[in-house]
Amino acid sequence: MLIIRIVKTLLLSFMLVTAPHAIAQEETFALIVIPDTQNAVDYTHQRAEGFAIDSVDIFLEQMQEISQRDNVAFVASVGDVWQHVVADYDPAHTNRGVMPIAGIDNPYANTFINPDKTLGFEIPRAIEGYRYLHEANIPFGVAPGNHDYDAWWIVDVEASEVANSPNVHVGGLEVFKSAFGADTEFFRGKPWYVSGFRGGGSSAQIFEAGGYRFLHFAFEMQAGDAVLAWAQEVIDENPGIPTLISTHDYLSARGERRTGAGMNLAYADPVGNNSAEKIWQEFIRKNDQIFMVLSGHQAGQALRIDDNDAGHEVYQILQDFQVRGQAGLDAGQPKVTNPRTGNPAAVGIGDGWYREMVFHLGGDNPRIEVNTLSSHYDSDSRGLASYAEWYRAAEQPGVSDAQFNDLDDYTIELVDFYARFGR
């Protein structure tokens, strides 16, 4: 379902006195969004495990390309950096009573719980990829996805509340913080790294571009009240500047603020987690300086625009290309049966796709040009004649090829940006 945006006409005669400085002409910069890369980093998708190619090479090429792009001001990762986890429960959760169901085997124990490969292959290769950004001195933030948590286990939740059991819960961010915590090589001592909540499971960064200072939050999945309280403190200390949030699970491919199937963390553990709708209602819409939310987790793409309590637009954007597997097919990797549809499908490895968001600020037409690029195919989405043929059926089966292309290549008119943040 396409989301139809009604563009509102606003008179922007008066600029805020808090403008950072006057801009003589239009300036541009790029914000890069890295969607879920877990399938490319997955140790089972490498030649050593019988896969047709080393899919991790696609991830590393992607990160290298991003690090070498011109005019990149910031890189936001929406999580699921790697695939496997290290444990089948989290002590901090069990101490609060969020327990595995007694007597029921964890169906993911033999599928996603593999400490040796997680710590020995996937995380080191993920760090290798992000080191390209580090060495290029590009500020970035990483929001942990469900695959980046320490543990997965099955909790006692009504199936009707989580849609498509099993009822999976996740917990623990110690392994994630060993790679992307506040005290790691990536962030320690960086002037643009503002703060890390409880060591960096969630984090905040400030970057400068286009004549503005921007505040970025990387929220843990379905962030709880404690995370939001910390974030509010950071906002209060940095008032009035344009603010973005990256978080793993927020928007569906139909543009709904709802969790992905089978992982309703907020229902299983309302003390530690909030739903996307609650985060919107109780935090985002009340903070006028938040103008954008980026997310992944749910395969596909979507743009949703809502007014906040001040009557200003908030751009909520999904990008998740993890199920794309044409690169494997090209190399001779056979299709597998999709367990949800029963149809043959490519093994998802991402194919090197990521988002480029080019901001145009300072001129009379402030806007963001959203492009979808592949380092593997050395092309943008419209540059491949077979783009919709390859990917539409798995991501947006209800739209036409032309509509599918429009979901990955479009322009956002920043109709109230100057009124909110000055010019």
GICORUR-V738449 format. One record per backbone hydrogen bond with DSSP energy under -1.0 kcal/mol. NH is the residue of the N-H (numbers start at 1). CO is the residue of the C=O. Records with the same first field share a line. If there is no record, write none. Layout:
BEGIN
NH=CO ; CO
END
This chain:
BEGIN
19=16
23=423
27=361
29=359
30=71
31=357
32=74
33=355
34=76
37=80
38=80
41=37
42=38
45=42
49=46
50=47
51=46
55=45 ; 53
57=54
59=55
60=56
61=57
62=58
63=59
64=60
65=61
66=62
67=63
68=64
69=66
73=30
74=30
75=139
76=32
77=141
78=34
85=112
86=150
87=150
94=90
95=91
96=93
97=94
98=93
99=97
101=154
104=101
109=106
111=108
112=108
113=108
114=85
118=114
119=115
120=116
121=117
122=117
123=118
125=121
126=122
127=123
128=124
129=125
130=126
131=127
132=129
134=130
135=131
136=132
137=134
138=133
141=75
143=77
148=145
150=172
151=171
152=87
153=169
155=167
157=155
161=158
162=159
163=159
168=166 ; 262
169=153
171=151
177=173
178=174
179=176
180=176
181=177
182=199
184=181
188=184
190=187
193=190
194=204
195=204
197=202
199=196
200=197
201=197
203=218
204=195
205=216
206=192
207=214
209=212
212=209
214=207
215=242
216=205
217=244
218=203
219=246
228=224
229=225
230=226
231=227
232=228
233=229
234=230
235=231
236=232
237=233
238=235
243=289
244=215
245=292
246=217
247=294
252=256
255=252
258=256
262=162
263=260
265=263
268=264
269=265
273=269
274=222
279=275
280=276
281=277
282=278
283=279
284=279
285=280
287=284
290=287
291=243
292=243
293=315
294=245
295=317
296=248
298=296
300=320
302=318
304=316
306=314
308=312
309=285
311=308
314=306
315=291
316=304
317=293
318=302
319=295
320=300
324=321
329=325
330=326
331=327
332=329
333=328
336=345
338=343
342=338
345=336
349=324
350=324
353=350
354=373
355=33
356=371
357=31
358=369
359=29
360=367
361=27
367=360
368=412
369=358
370=410
371=356
373=354
374=379
375=352
379=374
381=372
384=381
387=384
390=386
391=387
392=388
395=391
396=392
399=396
404=400
405=401
406=402
407=403
408=405
410=370
412=368
414=366
415=413
417=414
420=416
421=417
422=418
END
